[in-house]
């Protein structure tokens, strides 16, 4: 029992230190990229209505769900499934053209679709009032 006490004490001290030391904050680019990936998974699966529902409030105020679904049907469906998607870059900014001041990350992916190679997808998540990053813009070039 005497041998067990120092081990238990070390574990308690170690746990206390681990809890007391704050973890570094996740970068805006990483947090926004995680949000963009989840959102793109909905679009890739053809769940266009769900992608609209999960978008930023500014996005939903600018385009109705029916308009969004129609636009994606027209643009994304002819390209076919995603074959590959590689992160090209992610840039934090506080201003985007035509958008309100806020926190944004402009993310670009080099994407190959079944029927369109060499595309560049641009996804722009914004940090909303609740602290969550949600997509406020998307286009394919």
Steps between C-alpha positions, in 0.01 A plus 500: 500500500788736576635453144162580351468836677780682306362368170148617583638837613691538171189414301291754693766771457536415130123513447478832686775650283338369183168657594655828618707564187280648225527345159604728215205644311425351161589735215211661312622333181486151652159554661356644178651218294334238721167675451556524124583129474181401682297735283662373179416144604132598488540658156700201373221268618240705311342623825461852369215593732702390803798705378273806484368430851855471635624818332559839662203726569632757251506228233142395574387863495654547154360190330193288568526127549320437170736735315802330656379150419426604142840663456687195628290265288594707198870541582619207711295209367647511146855477642437161658659373819815646655803296398754698702510817708823653626532806721659781301494762775306667781519870584346679797347842432263745666350631176366343184352681199128555548495349848463650844807551718581188695738206515536293183730236364527471123582137422593367158518140388639355178222258411455241229149381423407201285406726210704812577865493592707792620225686684563740786237506774489806722317468831471791741398412854426786739501503877148562621376656825485160670870442422434232237655515154237463226531530124401839365612452140585228250596498136679284247732630232 
